[in-house]
Structure formats: structure tokens, C-alpha cells
């Protein structure tokens, strides 16, 4: 496979001068754009060239760019990764490799291998009539007009270089459509598997459309099947119609060699409800962006984040909640527990526009640094242009409560166990906000194992190495 995967490192004709990081991606696209397009759908190709021009204009954001001040993006994209532009078949049977023993977690299980929807075997579970869960490229080829209404509309390539890069390179991904007033009782679980014999970059796309009154729950799980250096970009666009209800859970359990850059864009119409949870349990470097916009009155969102990091891991969450209209409610709660020399960052901005009266918003970031070398950067922000609102924000960074530690030690609890109990109690507030009860119960167990320093995996699973 080494010989067949495209090398994305640009050659420097001058020899002595180091080219900009963007150069390798510009030259890659110029030399492979025809191949990229031949293995994708016309709908995706129509915006590909514009995304390329936007990427060239923007370049990778430096730390001087407000939304990227805590992560050096150019450094993440500098190494030499291969790309599977020719869509070679990856030798993996995910249904054989992945075994989930979460009690009572009855889901419709699908797989995305690197950035391709796995179609060789599909779940036997019956979905309600009209529901579509399929390859994005495949559906775009069959229903181009429908996909064109949504694809790359709220994920703007002229504002974000990472979204532009993903749009110009993504060839496939996942598409989910829930028709009007259809309630999907069984959660849709998507396992993103990173699989390669060489260091690999993948560019995954997800498009979710919930029509008026639709309801669905999603669980996205990221896993690495091989001990290679992976760089993954992911762009999720989710359209939530009037009176629709979306729960979107994103769980990362990869390894120290994994770099993950994920941009999530959500649009909510009137009286819709969104519960978005992002959980980072095992990773190398992670950068998550969330842009959520209220387009209709009476909408509500709950956006929660849970981060556990140690060693030299880095987790950066950046959010923007845009109250374009009035009578909407947003609640954010992000919690970090950082050990060893881990680094965390949270920057959350709530924008209340002119005329968005009766807005209610609460933004909270709480953090524990278990060692003196752990670092946390926090920047909650409110930007308000309306006068009849109830908005608050706050953040804390601290260490474990000495009085609580002393209290437990006096009662015969060892220092290590006391530390674990305090960390566990601290992080559980986020987990308890998840509506998918079996997942919530399983995460309590996973978090406890994580604090004990154990990389937990389900019995028989070959992914969580």
C-alpha cells in the first residue's frame, strides 16, 4: 500500500529555502484535482475548486487569528502524510474488528473507514421509512439537487482554512436524512476507523439533515486500528428543521500519534432542540470547532464538553453560539481534567445580535490541573447587541480540593483513590447531561478506567489498542 498512496509533500525547487506549509497542499491539489474529482460526486466537485482558491487565499491560520490562538495549525499539517486519493480498498472488516459491549446500547451500527462509508456489510436493523444512512458521494450522485441544497452551505470555505482544505480534498463521507415527523428510536452509531500501513491523512465529510419534527440520536466514535501517525480533518454539517430534535455525541478514543481537527456546523430552525456532546478520552492532538446558529425563534441547545488528558496531550475546543433571532436558549458546559504535562484550551463566544431579544444564555468552563506542569487556557466571551437578555459566563482553573482530600484520607481512603474519586465526581456533571442513557452509564465506567490509567476496550474488540 505504501507505493499506491499519494505523497503530499511538495518538492522545493530552490532546495535551500523551506516552502510554506500550504505549498505542499496547493501543489497536491493542482496535480491530483482530476483524480480527486473522478472518485467523487459532481455536487462535491462543484465547490471543490472554489474551496481550493479560498484555501490559497487564507492559508493556515496563525496564532494571531483569534479562533486559533491556542493551537499551531501549520505545525499540525507540516509532516508528510499519504492520502488515499485513488480510493484503494482498505483491508479491514470493521464488523469483525469492532465489538461493543455497552449494556443495552442497541444501535444501528455503521462504519466509516478512514473517509469512506463502508458498504460491504450494512446493519440488519430496520430504519423507519424514508430514513437514509449512506455514502455521501453515492447519494450525491443519485440525488444531486437535494444534496446541493445543503452541502457546503453553512460550512463556509471563505471563512475557515481548515474547512476549505477539507472541502477541496474530501471525496466521501456520511449522509443521514430523517424525514418530516419521523422519530428514529434506535440511536445511529457511526464508528470512524483510522486504518493504514503508512502515515495517513484522511478528510471526512458528514452531512445530517433533520426535516421538520424529526428526531434522531447519533453516536460518533473515533478509533485508530493501527499504530501509525494519522491526521484527520472532519467537517460535519447538521441542519435541524422546525420542531426537530437532534442529539449528537462525539467520542474520541484514539492514541498519542493521532491528530484530529474537527469542525462542526449546526443550523437550528424555530423551536428545534440540539444536545451536542464532545468527549475526549484518549488522543494525541485534538482541535474541535463548533459553530451553531439559531435561525428561528424558540430554539434551544445544550453544548457540553468533557476532556481527560495526560502525558503531552493537547485538546483545544473553540465554540461560537450565534443568536441571530430572539427567544432562544443556549447552555454550554465544558470541563477538563489535565494531568502530567497536558495542555487544554477552551474559547467560547456567545454572540447576541441586534433584535435577538429574550435571549437566555449560560456559558461555563471549569478545569482541574492535577499537576503544576499541566496548562489550561480559558476564554469565555459574551458579545451582546440586545438589551432584553439573560446572559452569563464564567470559568475556573484550579487544583484538587485539599480539604476534601484530607477528609477522605482521614477516613482511610488512599491518596490515589481519593484523587480518583474527586476527579470522577468533577467530570460526571458533563456525562450526566447526555440523554442516551446506556451511553451515559458506559461513559461513567470508561472515565473511571481512564483516571486509573487503563486504556479500556470492549471484550473481543481489536481497535482500542
C-alpha positions in Angstrom: 0.0 0.0 0.0 3.0 2.3 0.6 3.6 2.7 -3.2 0.0 3.4 -4.0 -0.9 6.1 -1.6 -0.1 9.6 -2.8 2.7 11.5 -1.1 1.5 15.0 -0.3 5.0 16.6 0.4 5.8 19.3 -2.1 9.3 19.3 -3.6 11.2 22.6 -3.0 12.7 23.5 -6.4 15.1 26.0 -4.7 16.5 23.4 -2.4 17.7 25.8 0.2 14.5 27.6 1.1 11.8 25.9 3.2 8.5 26.2 1.4 5.4 27.4 3.3 3.3 24.5 4.7 0.5 25.5 2.4 2.7 24.8 -0.7 2.5 21.1 -0.4 -1.3 21.1 -0.3 -1.5 23.6 -3.2 0.8 21.5 -5.4 -1.0 18.4 -4.3 -4.4 19.7 -5.4 -3.0 21.1 -8.7 -1.5 17.7 -9.6 -4.4 15.5 -8.4 -7.6 17.5 -8.8 -8.7 15.5 -11.8 -8.3 12.3 -9.8 -10.0 13.7 -6.8 -13.0 14.6 -8.9 -13.1 11.3 -10.8 -13.6 9.4 -7.5 -16.3 11.7 -6.1 -19.7 13.2 -6.9 -20.4 16.2 -9.1 -22.1 18.1 -6.2 -18.9 17.8 -4.1 -16.8 18.7 -7.1 -18.7 21.9 -7.9 -17.4 23.6 -4.7 -14.0 21.9 -4.8 -12.2 24.5 -6.9 -13.7 27.4 -5.0 -12.5 25.8 -1.8 -9.1 25.5 -3.3 -9.0 29.2 -4.2 -10.2 30.1 -0.7 -7.5 27.9 0.9 -4.8 29.6 -1.2 -6.1 33.0 -0.1 -6.5 32.2 3.6 -3.5 29.9 4.3 -3.3 28.0 7.6 -4.3 30.3 10.4 -1.5 31.6 12.7 -1.9 32.0 16.4 -2.6 35.7 15.7 -6.0 34.6 14.4 -8.3 34.8 17.4 -10.0 31.5 16.9 -6.7 29.6 16.5 -4.5 31.3 19.1 -4.1 28.1 21.2 -3.1 25.6 18.5 -0.3 25.9 15.9 -2.3 24.7 12.8 0.6 24.9 10.4 2.7 22.7 12.6 0.0 20.0 12.6 -0.2 19.9 8.8 3.5 20.1 8.1 4.5 16.4 8.4 4.5 14.2 5.3 1.3 12.2 5.2 0.0 9.9 2.5 -3.5 10.3 1.0 -5.7 7.6 -0.5 -6.8 9.8 -3.4 -7.2 6.7 -5.7 -9.7 5.2 -3.2 -7.8 2.0 -2.8 -9.7 -0.7 -0.9 -8.5 -0.8 2.7 -8.2 -4.4 4.0 -10.4 -4.3 7.1 -13.6 -5.9 8.2 -14.9 -3.5 10.8 -17.8 -5.7 11.9 -15.2 -8.4 12.8 -12.8 -5.9 14.4 -15.3 -3.9 16.4 -17.1 -5.4 19.3 -19.1 -3.1 21.6 -20.2 -4.5 24.9 -22.1 -1.4 26.1 -25.0 -2.9 28.0 -28.4 -2.2 26.3 -26.8 0.1 23.8 -29.0 -1.0 20.9 -27.9 1.0 17.9 -27.9 0.9 14.1 -24.2 0.4 13.6 -22.3 1.9 10.6 -18.7 2.3 9.8 -16.6 4.9 8.0 -13.1 3.5 7.2 -10.7 6.5 7.1 -13.0 8.7 5.0 -15.1 6.2 3.1 -18.5 4.9 4.1 -18.3 1.1 4.5 -20.9 -0.5 2.2 -19.8 -4.2 2.0 -22.0 -5.1 5.0 -24.8 -3.0 6.4 -26.7 -3.4 9.7 -29.8 -5.6 9.6 -31.7 -3.2 11.9 -34.8 -1.7 10.2 -34.9 2.1 9.9 -38.2 4.0 9.6 -39.4 4.5 6.1 -37.7 7.3 4.3 -34.6 7.5 6.5 -31.3 7.5 4.6 -28.0 6.5 6.1 -25.5 6.1 3.2 -22.3 7.2 1.5 -22.4 10.9 0.9 -20.8 10.6 -2.5 -23.3 7.9 -3.6 -26.4 9.8 -2.5 -25.0 13.0 -4.1 -24.7 11.1 -7.4 -28.3 9.8 -7.2 -29.9 13.0 -5.7 -27.7 15.9 -6.8 -30.3 18.6 -6.5 -31.3 17.6 -2.9 -27.7 17.3 -1.7 -26.8 20.6 -3.4 -29.3 22.4 -1.2 -27.2 21.6 1.9 -23.7 20.6 1.0 -21.1 23.3 1.9 -23.7 25.9 2.7 -23.2 26.5 6.4 -19.6 25.2 6.4 -18.2 28.3 4.7 -14.9 27.8 2.9 -14.1 31.5 2.6 -14.0 32.0 6.4 -12.1 29.0 7.6 -9.0 27.5 6.0 -9.4 24.0 7.6 -13.0 23.8 6.2 -11.6 24.9 2.8 -8.9 22.3 2.9 -11.4 19.5 3.9 -13.8 20.6 1.1 -11.2 20.6 -1.6 -9.9 17.2 -0.6 -12.9 15.2 0.7 -14.2 12.6 -1.6 -16.7 10.8 0.5 -18.2 10.6 4.0 -21.6 10.0 5.6 -25.1 11.3 4.7 -28.1 11.0 7.0 -31.6 12.2 6.3 -34.5 11.9 8.7 -37.9 12.8 7.0 -40.6 15.0 8.4 -42.1 14.0 11.7 -40.1 10.7 11.8 -38.7 9.6 15.1 -35.7 7.2 15.0 -35.9 5.4 18.3 -32.7 3.4 17.8 -29.6 5.5 18.0 -27.4 5.7 14.9 -23.8 4.8 15.9 -21.0 5.6 13.5 -17.5 4.1 14.1 -14.8 6.1 12.4 -11.9 3.8 11.9 -8.4 5.0 11.0 -6.6 2.2 9.2 -3.3 2.3 7.3 0.1 0.7 6.8 1.7 4.1 6.3 1.3 7.5 8.0 -2.0 8.8 6.6 -4.1 11.9 6.2 -7.9 11.5 5.9 -10.6 14.1 5.1 -14.0 13.0 6.2 -17.3 14.8 5.5 -20.6 14.3 7.3 -24.0 15.8 6.3 -27.0 15.4 8.5 -30.5 16.7 7.6 -33.4 16.5 10.0 -36.7 17.6 8.4 -39.5 19.4 10.3 -40.4 17.5 13.5 -37.8 14.8 13.0 -35.9 13.2 15.9 -32.6 11.3 16.0 -29.7 10.4 18.3 -26.2 9.9 17.0 -23.0 8.5 18.5 -19.8 9.1 16.6 -16.8 7.1 17.9 -13.2 7.7 16.6 -10.8 4.8 16.8 -7.3 4.0 15.4 -6.8 0.5 14.3 -3.0 0.9 13.6 0.0 2.3 15.4 0.7 4.9 12.7 0.7 8.7 12.6 -2.8 9.9 11.5 -4.0 13.3 10.6 -7.8 13.5 10.2 -9.9 16.5 9.2 -13.6 16.3 9.6 -16.4 18.7 8.7 -19.9 18.0 10.0 -22.9 20.0 8.7 -26.2 19.4 10.6 -29.5 21.0 9.6 -32.1 20.8 12.3 -35.6 21.8 11.0 -38.5 23.3 12.8 -39.5 21.4 16.0 -36.8 18.8 15.2 -34.7 17.2 17.9 -31.0 16.2 17.4 -28.6 14.6 19.9 -25.1 14.5 18.6 -22.4 12.7 20.7 -18.8 12.6 19.5 -16.4 10.3 21.4 -12.6 10.2 20.7 -10.6 7.1 21.8 -7.6 7.1 19.5 -3.9 7.2 20.5 -0.9 9.5 21.0 0.0 9.5 17.4 -3.3 10.8 16.2 -4.1 14.4 15.2 -7.7 15.3 14.9 -9.2 18.5 13.5 -13.0 18.6 13.6 -15.3 21.4 12.6 -19.0 21.1 13.4 -21.6 23.4 11.9 -25.2 23.3 13.2 -28.2 25.3 11.9 -31.3 25.4 14.0 -34.8 26.5 12.9 -37.7 27.5 15.1 -38.5 25.5 18.2 -35.8 22.9 17.4 -33.6 21.3 20.1 -30.0 20.2 20.0 -27.9 18.4 22.5 -24.2 18.3 21.4 -21.6 16.4 23.5 -17.9 16.1 22.7 -15.9 13.7 24.8 -12.1 13.3 24.5 -10.8 10.3 26.4 -7.7 9.3 24.5 -5.9 11.4 21.9 -2.7 13.0 20.7 -3.6 16.5 19.5 -7.2 17.4 19.1 -8.8 20.6 17.8 -12.6 20.9 17.9 -14.6 23.8 16.5 -18.3 24.2 16.9 -20.4 26.9 15.1 -24.1 26.8 16.0 -26.5 29.4 14.7 -30.2 30.0 15.6 -32.2 30.8 12.5 -35.7 30.5 14.1 -37.2 31.6 17.4 -37.9 29.3 20.3 -34.9 27.0 19.6 -32.7 25.6 22.4 -29.2 24.0 22.5 -27.2 22.2 25.1 -23.4 22.0 24.2 -21.2 20.1 26.6 -17.6 19.0 26.5 -15.6 16.5 28.6 -11.8 16.3 28.4 -9.4 14.0 30.2 -5.8 14.4 29.1 -2.4 13.5 30.5 1.2 13.0 29.2 1.7 15.6 26.5 -1.8 15.5 25.0 -3.4 18.7 23.7 -7.1 19.4 23.5 -8.5 22.7 22.1 -12.2 23.4 22.0 -13.5 26.5 20.3 -17.2 27.4 20.1 -19.4 30.1 18.6 -23.1 30.2 19.5 -24.8 32.8 17.2 -28.2 34.1 18.5 -29.4 35.6 15.2 -33.0 35.7 16.4 -34.7 36.2 19.7 -36.4 33.8 22.2 -33.6 31.2 22.0 -31.7 29.5 24.8 -28.2 28.2 24.8 -26.3 26.4 27.6 -22.6 25.4 27.4 -20.6 23.4 30.0 -17.1 22.3 29.2 -14.9 20.5 31.8 -11.3 19.5 31.7 -9.1 17.3 33.9 -5.4 17.7 32.9 -2.6 15.6 34.3 1.2 15.4 33.7 2.2 18.0 31.1 -1.1 18.0 29.2 -2.4 21.2 27.7 -6.1 22.3 27.4 -7.8 25.3 25.8 -11.4 26.5 25.7 -12.5 29.6 23.9 -16.3 30.1 23.7 -18.1 33.1 22.2 -21.8 33.8 22.5 -23.0 36.4 20.0 -26.4 38.0 20.6 -27.3 40.1 17.6 -29.4 43.2 17.2 -33.0 42.4 17.8 -32.4 39.0 19.4 -34.4 39.9 22.5 -35.4 37.5 25.2 -32.2 35.5 24.6 -31.1 33.2 27.5 -27.5 32.0 27.6 -25.2 30.4 30.1 -21.5 29.6 29.3 -19.4 27.7 31.8 -15.9 26.3 31.7 -14.4 24.5 34.7 -11.0 22.9 34.8 -8.7 20.9 37.1 -5.0 20.8 36.7 -3.7 17.8 38.6 0.0 18.8 38.3 2.0 22.1 38.3 3.1 21.3 34.7 -0.4 21.0 33.3 -1.7 24.1 31.5 -5.2 25.3 30.8 -6.1 28.4 28.7 -9.7 29.6 29.0 -11.5 32.4 27.3 -15.3 32.6 27.6 -16.8 35.6 25.8 -20.1 37.4 25.5 -20.9 39.8 22.7 -24.3 41.3 23.2 -26.2 43.8 21.0 -29.7 43.4 22.5 -30.9 44.9 25.8 -33.6 42.4 27.0 -31.4 39.3 27.6 -30.3 37.0 30.4 -26.7 36.0 29.7 -23.8 34.9 31.9 -20.4 33.3 31.6 -17.6 32.1 33.8 -14.5 30.0 34.1 -12.4 28.5 36.8 -9.0 26.8 36.8 -7.9 25.1 40.0 -6.4 22.0 41.6 -8.0 19.3 43.7 -9.6 20.4 46.9 -7.1 19.9 49.7 -9.8 19.9 52.4 -11.7 17.1 50.6 -8.5 15.1 50.1 -7.7 15.5 53.8 -11.2 14.4 54.7 -11.1 11.2 52.7 -7.5 10.4 53.8 -8.6 10.7 57.5 -11.2 8.1 56.7 -8.8 5.5 55.4 -9.0 6.3 51.7 -5.6 6.2 50.0 -4.3 9.3 48.2 -4.5 7.8 44.7 -8.1 6.6 45.3 -9.1 9.9 46.9 -7.7 11.8 43.9 -9.6 9.5 41.5 -12.9 10.0 43.3 -12.6 13.8 43.3 -11.7 13.8 39.6 -14.6 11.4 38.8 -17.1 13.5 40.7 -15.9 16.6 38.9 -16.3 15.3 35.4 -19.6 13.4 35.9 -21.6 16.6 35.7 -21.0 16.7 31.9 -21.7 13.0 31.4 -25.0 13.2 33.2 -26.3 15.7 30.7 -26.3 13.1 27.9 -29.7 11.8 27.0 -28.7 8.4 25.7 -28.8 6.5 29.0 -26.8 3.4 28.0 -24.0 5.6 26.7 -24.1 7.7 29.8 -23.7 4.6 32.0 -20.9 3.2 29.9 -19.0 6.5 29.9 -19.1 6.5 33.7 -17.2 3.3 33.5 -14.8 4.4 30.8 -14.0 7.6 32.6 -13.2 5.7 35.8 -10.9 3.4 33.9 -9.3 6.4 32.2 -8.5 8.0 35.6 -6.9 4.7 36.7 -4.6 4.9 33.8 -6.2 2.0 31.9 -7.0 2.0 28.2 -10.3 0.2 28.4 -11.6 -1.8 25.4 -14.7 -3.9 24.9 -14.2 -7.7 25.1 -13.1 -9.0 21.8 -12.5 -5.6 20.2 -9.3 -5.2 18.2 -9.5 -1.4 17.8 -8.7 0.1 21.2 -5.1 -0.9 21.4 
